[in-house]
Amino acid sequence: MDSPKVTFLVPVYNTREDWLKTALNGLVNQSYPNVDVCVGDNGSTQASTCRVLAQFEEAGKIRVEWMPTDSPKGTAYALDAALSITDPDTAWFAKADSDDFFARDWIKRRMEAAERLPPEVAIVYDNFLMMNYSPRPHLQPVILHPYDYRRLVEDSYIPGPSMYRASVYEKIPRTYVYEGYEGKANRHGEDYAHWLSITDRFDAFWVDCDPSTTWCYRFQPKGKYLSDRKGVDYAKALLQQRAKERRGLA
């Protein structure tokens, strides 16, 4: 029996060459036997980024949807671009950041849990490591907690690089863009919006595992989330209020 296909959705925009190579190699060399990697390039203008993507694409290791370079639109649009080139036989999607580290058995371990779950559970998330660059590079384990329907509307604790069933798109729109993404939310919160939309109809499952067996997130002091706290906070409040209203929790 063939293993269910897992497709990575990778948004890219001018990612540093060595970080991008590390991330892509970690994804294409997963031990799980049925993996696709689909990249949505959000109009990268950095030559090294484009060169790395082209090399991986020409080698047949990834697929890339190249977006116009004149006006980058934001991560949600890059994820939608990646979604547009995925195979219809994908059983699970897994978002992956273009500058992170990925353990070789990451998806294999996730699927060992996912294949035992009922169809009502549509998201699988796990503990992870964080590479914190302040005051100097150091690793921190991030241990999460079980999914709770009400708690998720108060705290965005399902991480971006989580895995979800492709079948959710039979119930929710096939997009990461939400109403208000372009306004005061300033193109933040696309992951959170997606998890809230999915968990309106499905449950999530926390895999409590050793974070060294999963993935590692680069937390940079100059990242877009710390540099625009006003936009991040507005997006979070907007999405939480809408979810509470949909769920009768307002």
C-alpha positions as CSV (number, residue, x, y, z in Angstrom):
1,M,0.0,0.0,0.0
2,D,1.4,3.4,-1.0
3,S,2.1,6.0,1.7
4,P,-0.2,9.0,1.6
5,K,1.4,12.0,-0.1
6,V,2.5,14.9,2.0
7,T,3.1,18.1,0.2
8,F,5.2,20.9,1.7
9,L,4.1,24.5,1.0
10,V,7.1,26.8,1.2
11,P,6.7,30.6,0.9
12,V,10.0,32.3,-0.2
13,Y,11.0,35.9,-0.4
14,N,14.7,36.8,-0.7
15,T,15.8,34.1,1.8
16,R,19.5,34.0,2.5
17,E,21.2,31.5,0.3
18,D,22.7,29.2,3.0
19,W,19.5,29.2,5.0
20,L,17.4,28.4,2.0
21,K,19.7,25.5,0.9
22,T,19.5,24.1,4.4
23,A,15.7,24.2,4.5
24,L,15.2,22.8,1.1
25,N,17.7,20.0,1.6
26,G,16.0,19.1,4.9
27,L,12.6,18.9,3.1
28,V,13.6,17.0,0.0
29,N,15.7,14.5,2.0
30,Q,12.9,13.5,4.4
31,S,12.9,9.8,5.2
32,Y,9.2,9.6,4.6
33,P,8.8,8.0,1.1
34,N,6.1,10.2,-0.5
35,V,6.9,13.9,-0.2
36,D,6.4,16.8,-2.6
37,V,7.9,20.3,-2.1
38,C,6.0,23.2,-3.7
39,V,7.4,26.7,-3.4
40,G,5.6,30.0,-3.9
41,D,8.3,32.6,-4.6
42,N,6.9,36.0,-3.7
43,G,8.8,37.9,-6.3
44,S,12.3,37.5,-5.0
45,T,14.8,40.0,-6.4
46,Q,17.9,38.6,-4.6
47,A,19.9,36.7,-7.3
48,S,21.2,34.0,-4.8
49,T,17.7,33.2,-3.8
50,C,16.5,32.8,-7.3
51,R,19.6,30.7,-8.2
52,V,19.0,28.3,-5.4
53,L,15.3,27.8,-6.3
54,A,16.2,27.4,-10.0
55,Q,18.8,24.8,-9.2
56,F,16.5,22.7,-7.1
57,E,13.7,23.1,-9.6
58,E,15.9,22.0,-12.5
59,A,17.1,19.0,-10.6
60,G,13.4,17.9,-10.2
61,K,13.5,18.2,-6.4
62,I,10.9,21.0,-6.0
63,R,8.3,22.8,-8.0
64,V,8.2,26.6,-8.0
65,E,5.4,29.1,-8.8
66,W,7.3,32.3,-9.6
67,M,5.3,35.4,-8.7
68,P,6.0,38.9,-10.3
69,T,9.0,40.7,-8.9
70,D,7.5,44.2,-9.1
71,S,5.2,44.1,-6.1
72,P,5.6,41.3,-3.5
73,K,2.2,40.6,-2.0
74,G,2.9,38.8,1.3
75,T,3.2,35.3,2.7
76,A,-0.4,34.4,2.3
77,Y,-0.2,35.0,-1.5
78,A,3.0,33.0,-1.7
79,L,1.3,30.1,0.1
80,D,-1.6,30.3,-2.3
81,A,0.8,30.2,-5.2
82,A,2.4,27.0,-3.8
83,L,-1.1,25.5,-3.3
84,S,-1.9,26.2,-7.0
85,I,0.8,23.8,-8.2
86,T,0.2,20.9,-5.8
87,D,-0.9,17.4,-7.0
88,P,-4.5,16.5,-6.5
89,D,-3.5,13.2,-4.8
90,T,-2.0,15.1,-1.8
91,A,-3.4,13.7,1.4
92,W,-1.7,16.1,3.8
93,F,-0.2,19.5,3.5
94,A,2.6,20.8,5.7
95,K,3.7,24.4,5.7
96,A,7.4,24.9,6.0
97,D,9.4,28.1,6.4
98,S,12.3,28.7,4.0
99,D,14.9,29.4,6.7
100,D,14.3,26.6,9.2
101,F,16.0,23.3,10.0
102,F,14.1,20.0,9.6
103,A,14.9,16.7,11.1
104,R,15.1,13.8,8.6
105,D,12.4,11.8,10.3
106,W,10.1,14.7,11.0
107,I,7.3,13.8,8.6
108,K,7.7,10.1,9.2
109,R,7.1,10.6,12.9
110,R,4.2,12.9,12.3
111,M,2.5,10.4,9.9
112,E,2.9,7.6,12.4
113,A,0.6,9.6,14.6
114,A,-1.6,11.1,11.8
115,E,-2.5,7.7,10.3
116,R,-4.0,6.6,13.6
117,L,-6.3,9.6,13.9
118,P,-10.0,9.8,13.0
119,P,-11.0,12.0,10.1
120,E,-12.5,14.6,12.5
121,V,-8.9,15.5,13.5
122,A,-7.4,17.5,10.7
123,I,-4.3,19.3,12.1
124,V,-1.2,17.7,13.6
125,Y,1.3,19.9,15.4
126,D,4.4,19.1,17.5
127,N,7.0,20.6,19.8
128,F,10.0,22.3,18.2
129,L,13.3,24.0,18.8
130,M,13.8,27.7,18.5
131,M,17.1,29.3,17.4
132,N,17.1,32.5,19.3
133,Y,19.7,35.1,18.0
134,S,19.4,37.4,21.1
135,P,21.8,38.1,22.8
136,R,23.7,35.4,20.9
137,P,22.5,32.3,18.9
138,H,21.2,29.6,21.2
139,L,18.6,26.8,21.1
140,Q,15.5,26.8,23.2
141,P,13.0,23.9,23.3
142,V,9.4,24.9,22.8
143,I,6.9,22.5,24.5
144,L,3.3,23.1,23.5
145,H,0.1,21.6,24.9
146,P,-3.0,19.7,23.8
147,Y,-5.5,21.4,21.5
148,D,-8.5,23.2,23.1
149,Y,-11.3,24.6,21.0
150,R,-11.7,27.7,23.2
151,R,-8.1,28.3,24.1
152,L,-7.1,28.7,20.4
153,V,-9.2,31.8,20.1
154,E,-7.1,33.4,22.9
155,D,-3.7,32.1,22.0
156,S,-2.1,31.3,18.6
157,Y,-0.3,28.2,19.8
158,I,-0.5,26.0,16.7
159,P,2.8,26.8,15.0
160,G,3.0,27.8,11.3
161,P,4.9,24.6,10.2
162,S,2.0,22.3,11.1
163,M,0.4,19.5,9.0
164,Y,-3.2,19.4,7.9
165,R,-5.5,17.2,5.8
166,A,-6.0,18.2,2.2
167,S,-9.6,17.3,2.6
168,V,-10.3,20.4,4.7
169,Y,-10.7,22.3,1.5
170,E,-13.9,20.5,0.9
171,K,-15.2,22.6,3.9
172,I,-13.2,25.8,3.9
173,P,-11.8,28.1,1.2
174,R,-8.6,27.0,-0.5
175,T,-6.7,30.1,0.4
176,Y,-4.5,31.6,3.2
177,V,-5.7,35.1,2.4
178,Y,-8.4,36.4,4.7
179,E,-10.6,39.5,4.7
180,G,-8.6,42.3,6.2
181,Y,-5.2,40.8,5.4
182,E,-4.3,43.9,3.3
183,G,-5.6,46.5,5.8
184,K,-4.5,47.3,9.3
185,A,-3.4,43.7,9.8
186,N,-0.6,44.6,7.4
187,R,-0.3,41.1,5.9
188,H,0.2,39.2,9.2
189,G,-1.6,36.3,10.7
190,E,-2.2,34.1,7.7
191,D,-1.2,30.9,9.6
192,Y,-3.5,31.7,12.6
193,A,-6.4,32.6,10.3
194,H,-6.0,29.2,8.5
195,W,-5.9,27.2,11.8
196,L,-8.9,29.0,13.1
197,S,-10.8,28.4,9.9
198,I,-9.9,24.7,9.9
199,T,-10.8,24.2,13.6
200,D,-14.2,25.8,13.1
201,R,-15.0,22.4,11.6
202,F,-12.3,20.0,12.7
203,D,-10.1,19.2,15.7
204,A,-6.3,19.3,16.1
205,F,-3.8,16.9,17.7
206,W,-0.6,17.7,19.6
207,V,2.3,15.2,19.2
208,D,4.2,15.5,22.5
209,C,7.6,14.5,21.3
210,D,11.3,15.4,21.8
211,P,11.6,18.7,19.9
212,S,15.0,17.7,18.6
213,T,13.2,15.2,16.3
214,T,11.0,17.8,14.6
215,W,12.1,21.2,13.3
216,C,13.9,24.3,14.4
217,Y,12.6,27.9,13.9
218,R,14.9,30.9,13.5
219,F,13.7,33.7,15.7
220,Q,15.4,36.8,14.5
221,P,15.2,40.2,16.4
222,K,14.8,41.9,13.0
223,G,12.1,39.6,11.8
224,K,8.8,41.1,10.4
225,Y,6.8,40.1,13.5
226,L,8.9,42.0,15.9
227,S,9.4,45.0,13.6
228,D,5.6,45.5,13.2
229,R,4.0,44.7,16.5
230,K,1.1,47.0,15.8
231,G,0.1,45.1,12.7
232,V,0.7,41.7,14.4
233,D,-1.5,42.7,17.4
234,Y,-4.3,44.0,15.2
235,A,-4.3,40.9,13.0
236,K,-4.4,38.7,16.1
237,A,-7.3,40.6,17.7
238,L,-9.2,40.7,14.4
239,L,-9.0,37.0,13.8
240,Q,-9.8,36.1,17.4
241,Q,-12.9,38.3,17.5
242,R,-14.2,36.8,14.2
243,A,-13.5,33.3,15.4
244,K,-15.3,33.9,18.7
245,E,-18.3,35.2,16.8
246,R,-18.4,32.2,14.5
247,R,-18.1,29.9,17.5
248,G,-20.7,31.6,19.7
249,L,-18.0,32.5,22.2
250,A,-18.1,36.3,21.9
